[in-house]
Every structure is written in C-alpha cells, then in structure tokens.
Amino acid sequence: MVNRLARSLLAFGLASAQVAATAAVVSAAPDIEDRLAALPGVRIISEATSGTARTFVLGIEQPADHRKPRGQKFEQRFSLLHKAEAKPMVLHTSGYHLSGTVSASEPARLVDGNQISVEQRFFAPSRPSPADWDDLTIWQAANDHHRIVTAFKKIYGAKWLSTGASKGGMTSIYHRRFFPRDVDATIAYVAPNDVVNDRDVYGEFIRDVGDDPSCNRRLEGVQRQVLQHRDEFVARLEAKGYTYGQFGGAHRALEVLVLDTPFTFWQYGTQDQCALVPGAGASVDDLWTFIDRTVGFDFYTDAGVAPYETYYYQAGTQLGWPEADESAVRDLLRHPGSSVPRTMVPDSIRFPRFDRRAMADIDRWVRHQGSRLLFVNGENDPWSAEPFTLGRGTRDSLSFTVPGGNHGANIARLPEADRATATAAVLRWAGVSSAPAAALAVDEGPDSLDALRARRG
C-alpha cells in the first residue's frame, strides 16, 4: 500500500514536471516579430493589428539584377497579415504599388490564412537607385517573389497559395512559370494573356460587348462629341491646372482619354450603367460629367500617369497592350497612334525592342505544364477578351467566367455551382476542410465604379 502510494506520488510529480516544462517551452517560443526580425535581409517598417491578426509592413533586400546577386541592392516593400504560423499562407502579388491598407484577399479569407502582399519591383519606393530599367523583367520579378517565399517558409510551413488580380494575377502566373514549386496552387483573377501583341481582339470585343448594341453606339457617339468640342474640353482642363508634358500637350492627352473611354466603361462599369451614357446632342457639361465619372480626367495628366510608368514600361517591353480602336473617331484625330505605352513613359527611359517570346513562353507553360491553376474572368471585362486558356497538358486546373462580370470578377460572384467548385478546389489545395461562414457570403454586385477605378489594375 505504501509502495503504491509512493509510486503514484512519483508519477504525479513527473507528470506535473512535464506540464511545467511544456509550458515553459511554449512561453519561450519566439514571438512572430522576433522571428521576422531574425530573417536575413528583412526589416520591420511598421506594425499594427487588424481584428485578431497582426499586420506588418516589411522591407527585404533584393538584388537589382538576380544574375548578379552580389551587385547592386534595393529594398522591396511588402506586407504581412499574420494569423498563425500553422495556417496556410497566401502570396498576394499586386503587380503595382503596395496598398496602404493590409487586408486579406479572397483566397486568404476562404482558407482563413496568413497573407504576404508584395509591391512590384520598380514601383516607388521599391526601386533601385540608380535604376537600370533593363532589370525590369518578369523573370527578375519572379526571382523577387521566390526569395520572399524561400525566406518565409522558414516560419510558415503549411500550404502556400498565390493570387493576384489583373496585372497581379498575371504576375502570379509568371512566378509559377519560373518557380512552379514555390506555392501549391495559384488563383488568378481577370488576368489578360496577350500572347501575340500585334494580333489582339480587344477592339472587336468592345464593339460587341454587352446585351444592348445601342450602348456601344452611344459610347462611340460620346467619343465623337467630345472631340468635336475638344477646344472647350482642353480649356477646362488647363483651367484646372493640369499639365501634359508627358503627353506632348493637352490635345494629345484628350485623344488618348477619348480612345480609352469604351474600354474603361466596360472594365469598371456594368450593363445597367448604359443608361447613364449621354445620347446625341448632349451638352458639354453632361459629356464632361460622364467622362470624369467613367474615365477620370485626372489620370490622363502628368501627375496621373507618373506613378504607373513602371506598368507602361512592362507593357511596352514584354506584357503587351490592347491596341486602341480608332475606327469610330479616326477622322477627328489629330494625333493618331498615340495610345501606346511609349506615350506614357518619359523619354529618359530607354525602351528596348519588344520581347515577343516572353508571353508565348508563359502561354506554353500554362497549356502544357501548368498545374493547380484557377482563373476567374468577367464576361464583359475587356481584359478578359484574351484570357489564359487551359491546355491538354494543364493538370488539376479550372477556369470560370462571371456572367456579366467586369474587372471586379471573383469567386463570390460566380454562379452557385461554379462558386462551390472553385471554393472546394481552393480549400483542397490549401489543405483546409472548410471556409469560414463569412468568407462564403455571396457578393451581391460588382465593386463601385469609384472603388474599381481607384485600383486602376
């Protein structure tokens, strides 16, 4: 009896010691801030919270040219939304500047995961100084993302997804092309695939898009009326203090804006907004209001395009761009052929010869070697006129289109059956059994025109 009691007390003491030791190990586990600070080349710029998540704006030292890793360096900004190290990680490639708000993308919400959002190289301030623009290629950017993934997998060991919308979606596919094993799957939203730059269908798409052909004819009428009143428009623009040195004058800028109007209307708008398109004989005031609401006069100025010179450089050297449809206003143009990337980039930045092989290579990879890819496009979005297409060699991949959708198309806006299929694929790829109820809520409609225009991507 005494021996049994002694053994019981000894066992209880050992168990208590083990619990205490485990608690000590847990309490001694490094905080995420400490783990981030310990990553080579990573700098914590700021920290905050978002609900129960912790958020960080970070910088990482990157080679300006990954072929010369010991050469010039620059700091690339990115953000981290941290929930738990054991949860999945979503690599969100913006393709543009880093957003001022750290918020979860749709895939991150679906898997209740962490998220890293990356500012694209050469978007200020993530730019080498001095900048050699020859270092701005999709391969160099893919290497930026690869180095971030490699560093953060030391902390986040669960499944990784990548995602992005528009240019960000393109960027996520380019990253997978060069580093297919960095992440387990990719969800790309409204990502154009301009395989052959001088053979596109954007103009034809815009002339016929939507349910009511008269809407497109009225948009063409708006284009003509604005140019017929060009002097009044230019006078108003100059009175606002806008400058147009990059465009070579306000008249040339106005023509680029006018040519972009139908494209931008369908990119950000909806079929219902056709009722807002002015008809024949509209006043200058009505035309001004419609154009400013639909396209935005402030974007087609020196101050408006300067932040996007990096995008236009990429479009003019590798990505390709939609050819402007001049057919409805050709007789009214003074500067035909101006709506091209070169117009938007300072002359001080040299344009190399357009690389026709870059997008063809990406397209071949998607069709013949791509795996675990999910594409979501909008039926009425001009950028979806030339989408990524799955091929015989593409494995475990899906492609969906939101009926009547614009550049805000996402999984939540898909028809119910497609939405369920897409969601199940994302959860499976992430190794997650179910999505939070809030993440499955049906999105009732497209983003507001102003919200979409603010993204510009």
LOBA-830090 format. One record per residue (C-alpha): residue number from 1; x, y, z; residue in one letter. Coordinates in steps of 0.05 Angstrom, whole numbers, padded with zeros to 5 digits. Layout:
% LOBA-830090
   num        x        y        z   residuo
   NUM        X        Y        Z         A
...
***
This chain:
% LOBA-830090
   num        x        y        z   residuo
     1    00000    00000    00000         M
     2    00055    00048    00018         V
     3    00095    00029   -00044         N
     4    00034    00040   -00089         R
     5    00023    00109   -00057         L
     6    00096    00127   -00067         A
     7    00094    00106   -00139         R
     8    00030    00146   -00151         S
     9    00061    00208   -00120         L
    10    00123    00199   -00161         L
    11    00083    00192   -00225         A
    12    00042    00254   -00208         F
    13    00106    00292   -00195         G
    14    00136    00271   -00261         L
    15    00072    00290   -00299         A
    16    00070    00358   -00265         S
    17    00142    00369   -00283         A
    18    00128    00351   -00356         Q
    19    00069    00400   -00359         V
    20    00112    00455   -00328         A
    21    00168    00441   -00377         A
    22    00120    00443   -00436         T
    23    00090    00508   -00412         A
    24    00160    00537   -00406         A
    25    00176    00517   -00477         V
    26    00112    00548   -00503         V
    27    00124    00612   -00465         S
    28    00195    00613   -00490         A
    29    00173    00606   -00564         A
    30    00196    00668   -00602         P
    31    00144    00720   -00619         D
    32    00128    00729   -00693         I
    33    00160    00798   -00690         E
    34    00225    00767   -00666         D
    35    00222    00713   -00720         R
    36    00212    00766   -00773         L
    37    00270    00808   -00747         A
    38    00314    00746   -00750         A
    39    00303    00735   -00824         L
    40    00366    00756   -00863         P
    41    00355    00820   -00902         G
    42    00285    00832   -00874         V
    43    00268    00898   -00839         R
    44    00205    00913   -00800         I
    45    00180    00982   -00822         I
    46    00116    00984   -00782         S
    47    00068    00941   -00742         E
    48   -00007    00944   -00728         A
    49   -00067    00899   -00717         T
    50   -00128    00882   -00760         S
    51   -00181    00847   -00719         G
    52   -00147    00788   -00687         T
    53   -00090    00788   -00738         A
    54   -00024    00824   -00732         R
    55    00000    00864   -00792         T
    56    00069    00886   -00812         F
    57    00098    00929   -00867         V
    58    00166    00900   -00883         L
    59    00225    00910   -00929         G
    60    00271    00858   -00958         I
    61    00338    00869   -00991         E
    62    00336    00846   -01063         Q
    63    00388    00844   -01118         P
    64    00373    00894   -01172         A
    65    00396    00840   -01221         D
    66    00387    00769   -01196         H
    67    00440    00746   -01244         R
    68    00489    00787   -01202         K
    69    00467    00772   -01130         P
    70    00528    00808   -01101         R
    71    00516    00871   -01142         G
    72    00470    00930   -01130         Q
    73    00414    00921   -01080         K
    74    00348    00954   -01066         F
    75    00294    00947   -01013         E
    76    00228    00917   -01036         Q
    77    00167    00933   -00993         R
    78    00114    00881   -00975         F
    79    00063    00870   -00921         S
    80    00046    00811   -00876         L
    81   -00022    00794   -00847         L
    82   -00005    00744   -00793         H
    83   -00057    00698   -00760         K
    84   -00018    00636   -00741         A
    85    00045    00601   -00765         E
    86    00007    00536   -00774         A
    87   -00045    00566   -00821         K
    88   -00037    00568   -00897         P
    89   -00001    00626   -00929         M
    90   -00026    00666   -00989         V
    91    00026    00703   -01031         L
    92   -00012    00762   -01060         H
    93    00024    00795   -01118         T
    94   -00004    00864   -01131         S
    95    00033    00877   -01196         G
    96    00033    00950   -01175         Y
    97    00045    00992   -01112         H
    98    00035    00964   -01043         L
    99   -00034    00980   -01017         S
   100   -00037    01028   -00958         G
   101   -00085    00980   -00923         T
   102   -00064    00910   -00903         V
   103   -00126    00868   -00919         S
   104   -00140    00796   -00937         A
   105   -00151    00775   -01009         S
   106   -00209    00728   -01026         E
   107   -00165    00665   -01023         P
   108   -00137    00686   -00956         A
   109   -00208    00696   -00929         R
   110   -00231    00628   -00956         L
   111   -00174    00590   -00923         V
   112   -00172    00636   -00861         D
   113   -00098    00643   -00875         G
   114   -00039    00689   -00870         N
   115   -00021    00734   -00927         Q
   116    00041    00767   -00957         I
   117    00027    00824   -01006         S
   118    00086    00847   -01049         V
   119    00099    00912   -01083         E
   120    00124    00901   -01154         Q
   121    00196    00919   -01167         R
   122    00209    00989   -01196         F
   123    00143    01017   -01167         F
   124    00169    01071   -01120         A
   125    00197    01064   -01068         P
   126    00215    00992   -01087         S
   127    00263    01015   -01140         R
   128    00339    01011   -01145         P
   129    00377    01077   -01147         S
   130    00403    01089   -01198         P
   131    00353    01046   -01236         A
   132    00374    01004   -01296         D
   133    00307    00992   -01330         W
   134    00335    00931   -01365         D
   135    00327    00897   -01297         D
   136    00251    00905   -01300         L
   137    00230    00837   -01329         T
   138    00181    00783   -01310         I
   139    00239    00737   -01294         W
   140    00271    00786   -01246         Q
   141    00204    00798   -01211         A
   142    00193    00723   -01205         A
   143    00260    00718   -01171         N
   144    00239    00773   -01122         D
   145    00179    00731   -01103         H
   146    00220    00667   -01099         H
   147    00268    00698   -01049         R
   148    00209    00721   -01005         I
   149    00177    00652   -01007         V
   150    00243    00618   -00991         T
   151    00254    00664   -00931         A
   152    00184    00658   -00902         F
   153    00176    00583   -00910         K
   154    00224    00581   -00850         K
   155    00166    00608   -00810         I
   156    00103    00585   -00847         Y
   157    00107    00511   -00861         G
   158    00034    00498   -00882         A
   159    00008    00500   -00953         K
   160    00022    00561   -00996         W
   161   -00025    00593   -01048         L
   162   -00011    00652   -01093         S
   163   -00061    00701   -01121         T
   164   -00070    00768   -01154         G
   165   -00119    00808   -01196         A
   166   -00107    00838   -01265         S
   167   -00032    00852   -01270         K
   168   -00024    00820   -01203         G
   169   -00057    00757   -01229         G
   170   -00010    00757   -01289         M
   171    00048    00766   -01242         T
   172    00026    00706   -01200         S
   173    00026    00662   -01263         I
   174    00095    00688   -01285         Y
   175    00122    00670   -01216         H
   176    00094    00599   -01222         R
   177    00125    00592   -01292         R
   178    00195    00603   -01266         F
   179    00186    00573   -01197         F
   180    00129    00523   -01203         P
   181    00142    00490   -01135         R
   182    00144    00554   -01093         D
   183    00070    00550   -01079         V
   184    00018    00494   -01081         D
   185   -00033    00529   -01126         A
   186   -00049    00597   -01158         T
   187   -00115    00635   -01163         I
   188   -00111    00689   -01217         A
   189   -00167    00739   -01226         Y
   190   -00183    00778   -01290         V
   191   -00112    00766   -01316         A
   192   -00102    00780   -01391         P
   193   -00057    00736   -01433         N
   194   -00033    00777   -01492         D
   195    00005    00722   -01527         V
   196    00014    00757   -01594         V
   197    00015    00832   -01581         N
   198    00000    00855   -01652         D
   199   -00057    00807   -01661         R
   200   -00110    00822   -01609         D
   201   -00185    00824   -01607         V
   202   -00198    00880   -01557         Y
   203   -00229    00928   -01608         G
   204   -00276    00875   -01635         E
   205   -00294    00854   -01564         F
   206   -00312    00925   -01542         I
   207   -00354    00939   -01604         R
   208   -00399    00878   -01588         D
   209   -00395    00871   -01512         V
   210   -00458    00873   -01470         G
   211   -00531    00857   -01482         D
   212   -00551    00921   -01518         D
   213   -00511    00941   -01581         P
   214   -00541    01011   -01576         S
   215   -00499    01023   -01513         C
   216   -00435    01015   -01552         N
   217   -00461    01060   -01607         R
   218   -00476    01114   -01555         R
   219   -00406    01106   -01527         L
   220   -00378    01118   -01597         E
   221   -00423    01178   -01601         G
   222   -00394    01205   -01536         V
   223   -00324    01197   -01565         Q
   224   -00342    01237   -01626         R
   225   -00379    01292   -01588         Q
   226   -00320    01303   -01540         V
   227   -00271    01311   -01598         L
   228   -00319    01357   -01634         Q
   229   -00317    01401   -01572         H
   230   -00243    01389   -01559         R
   231   -00225    01463   -01551         D
   232   -00277    01472   -01496         E
   233   -00252    01409   -01461         F
   234   -00179    01429   -01466         V
   235   -00195    01499   -01439         A
   236   -00230    01469   -01379         R
   237   -00173    01420   -01366         L
   238   -00119    01474   -01369         E
   239   -00161    01519   -01324         A
   240   -00157    01464   -01271         K
   241   -00081    01470   -01272         G
   242   -00068    01401   -01302         Y
   243   -00002    01394   -01340         T
   244    00010    01349   -01401         Y
   245    00084    01350   -01415         G
   246    00088    01274   -01416         Q
   247    00034    01271   -01470         F
   248    00062    01328   -01511         G
   249    00002    01373   -01498         G
   250   -00070    01372   -01473         A
   251   -00100    01357   -01542         H
   252   -00059    01293   -01547         R
   253   -00077    01272   -01476         A
   254   -00151    01284   -01491         L
   255   -00148    01239   -01552         E
   256   -00116    01183   -01511         V
   257   -00171    01191   -01458         L
   258   -00226    01190   -01511         V
   259   -00198    01127   -01543         L
   260   -00197    01093   -01475         D
   261   -00269    01111   -01457         T
   262   -00307    01050   -01482         P
   263   -00253    01003   -01455         F
   264   -00255    01036   -01387         T
   265   -00331    01038   -01385         F
   266   -00336    00962   -01392         W
   267   -00275    00949   -01349         Q
   268   -00305    00982   -01288         Y
   269   -00378    00990   -01305         G
   270   -00438    00945   -01315         T
   271   -00494    00935   -01365         Q
   272   -00541    00975   -01320         D
   273   -00497    01036   -01327         Q
   274   -00511    01040   -01402         C
   275   -00570    01083   -01382         A
   276   -00520    01137   -01359         L
   277   -00486    01143   -01427         V
   278   -00505    01210   -01458         P
   279   -00540    01208   -01525         G
   280   -00534    01251   -01587         A
   281   -00534    01326   -01576         G
   282   -00510    01321   -01504         A
   283   -00486    01385   -01472         S
   284   -00412    01396   -01457         V
   285   -00430    01395   -01383         D
   286   -00463    01327   -01389         D
   287   -00406    01299   -01431         L
   288   -00355    01326   -01380         W
   289   -00392    01294   -01321         T
   290   -00397    01227   -01356         F
   291   -00324    01225   -01377         I
   292   -00299    01247   -01309         D
   293   -00342    01195   -01275         R
   294   -00325    01139   -01323         T
   295   -00252    01150   -01340         V
   296   -00226    01207   -01297         G
   297   -00193    01269   -01326         F
   298   -00141    01270   -01271         D
   299   -00109    01204   -01293         F
   300   -00091    01230   -01362         Y
   301   -00044    01283   -01335         T
   302    00030    01285   -01317         D
   303    00013    01272   -01244         A
   304   -00037    01217   -01261         G
   305    00007    01173   -01305         V
   306    00074    01183   -01269         A
   307    00061    01131   -01215         P
   308    00046    01079   -01270         Y
   309    00107    01089   -01314         E
   310    00132    01021   -01289         T
   311    00069    00986   -01315         Y
   312    00072    01021   -01382         Y
   313    00146    01003   -01389         Y
   314    00129    00930   -01376         Q
   315    00070    00932   -01425         A
   316    00115    00962   -01479         G
   317    00172    00913   -01469         T
   318    00142    00845   -01450         Q
   319    00069    00843   -01428         L
   320    00036    00872   -01490         G
   321   -00022    00921   -01491         W
   322   -00091    00928   -01523         P
   323   -00089    00965   -01589         E
   324   -00134    01026   -01585         A
   325   -00194    01023   -01631         D
   326   -00193    01088   -01671         E
   327   -00247    01068   -01721         S
   328   -00304    01109   -01692         A
   329   -00265    01175   -01689         V
   330   -00208    01167   -01739         R
   331   -00230    01228   -01779         D
   332   -00228    01271   -01716         L
   333   -00159    01252   -01690         L
   334   -00100    01300   -01695         R
   335   -00051    01250   -01663         H
   336   -00069    01180   -01686         P
   337   -00029    01123   -01657         G
   338   -00016    01160   -01591         S
   339   -00050    01110   -01546         S
   340    00012    01066   -01536         V
   341    00057    01052   -01476         P
   342    00114    01095   -01503         R
   343    00069    01157   -01495         T
   344    00063    01144   -01420         M
   345    00138    01133   -01405         V
   346    00189    01190   -01401         P
   347    00237    01196   -01459         D
   348    00294    01189   -01409         S
   349    00275    01116   -01401         I
   350    00300    01075   -01460         R
   351    00253    01024   -01490         F
   352    00287    00960   -01513         P
   353    00258    00921   -01571         R
   354    00192    00888   -01552         F
   355    00204    00816   -01529         D
   356    00155    00774   -01569         R
   357    00178    00709   -01536         R
   358    00160    00726   -01464         A
   359    00085    00717   -01465         M
   360    00088    00660   -01515         A
   361    00132    00623   -01465         D
   362    00083    00635   -01408         I
   363    00025    00612   -01450         D
   364    00061    00547   -01469         R
   365    00076    00533   -01397         W
   366    00003    00542   -01376         V
   367   -00023    00497   -01432         R
   368    00030    00443   -01427         H
   369    00058    00443   -01357         Q
   370    00014    00485   -01312         G
   371   -00019    00453   -01252         S
   372   -00067    00474   -01197         R
   373   -00086    00539   -01231         L
   374   -00153    00574   -01222         L
   375   -00173    00630   -01269         F
   376   -00233    00676   -01257         V
   377   -00254    00725   -01311         N
   378   -00311    00774   -01323         G
   379   -00355    00764   -01384         E
   380   -00358    00838   -01401         N
   381   -00288    00857   -01378         D
   382   -00246    00877   -01439         P
   383   -00184    00849   -01405         W
   384   -00217    00781   -01408         S
   385   -00220    00784   -01484         A
   386   -00154    00747   -01486         E
   387   -00154    00701   -01426         P
   388   -00107    00647   -01403         F
   389   -00130    00581   -01434         T
   390   -00121    00512   -01404         L
   391   -00089    00460   -01450         G
   392   -00083    00385   -01454         R
   393   -00022    00386   -01410         G
   394   -00052    00430   -01356         T
   395   -00067    00389   -01294         R
   396   -00117    00398   -01237         D
   397   -00137    00467   -01261         S
   398   -00202    00506   -01272         L
   399   -00226    00568   -01309         S
   400   -00291    00605   -01296         F
   401   -00326    00667   -01322         T
   402   -00373    00712   -01282         V
   403   -00435    00725   -01325         P
   404   -00439    00800   -01339         G
   405   -00378    00809   -01296         G
   406   -00328    00866   -01302         N
   407   -00257    00875   -01275         H
   408   -00281    00861   -01205         G
   409   -00299    00789   -01221         A
   410   -00284    00739   -01165         N
   411   -00304    00672   -01138         I
   412   -00361    00701   -01096         A
   413   -00395    00728   -01158         R
   414   -00394    00662   -01196         L
   415   -00459    00623   -01206         P
   416   -00473    00577   -01146         E
   417   -00447    00512   -01177         A
   418   -00383    00544   -01204         D
   419   -00373    00581   -01138         R
   420   -00377    00515   -01099         A
   421   -00329    00480   -01146         T
   422   -00279    00537   -01145         A
   423   -00283    00543   -01069         T
   424   -00273    00468   -01059         A
   425   -00211    00470   -01103         A
   426   -00180    00528   -01063         V
   427   -00194    00493   -00997         L
   428   -00166    00427   -01023         R
   429   -00103    00459   -01049         W
   430   -00094    00495   -00982         A
   431   -00105    00431   -00942         G
   432   -00165    00463   -00906         V
   433   -00230    00426   -00893         S
   434   -00278    00485   -00894         S
   435   -00282    00560   -00903         A
   436   -00307    00610   -00850         P
   437   -00380    00625   -00860         A
   438   -00367    00699   -00872         A
   439   -00319    00682   -00929         A
   440   -00374    00644   -00965         L
   441   -00424    00702   -00965         A
   442   -00448    00717   -01036         V
   443   -00424    00783   -01063         D
   444   -00486    00819   -01086         E
   445   -00455    00860   -01142         G
   446   -00392    00889   -01172         P
   447   -00349    00938   -01135         D
   448   -00369    01010   -01142         S
   449   -00341    01046   -01203         L
   450   -00300    01092   -01158         D
   451   -00270    01034   -01118         A
   452   -00250    00996   -01181         L
   453   -00222    01058   -01214         R
   454   -00180    01072   -01152         A
   455   -00146    01004   -01162         R
   456   -00130    01021   -01235         R
   457   -00107    00950   -01245         G
***
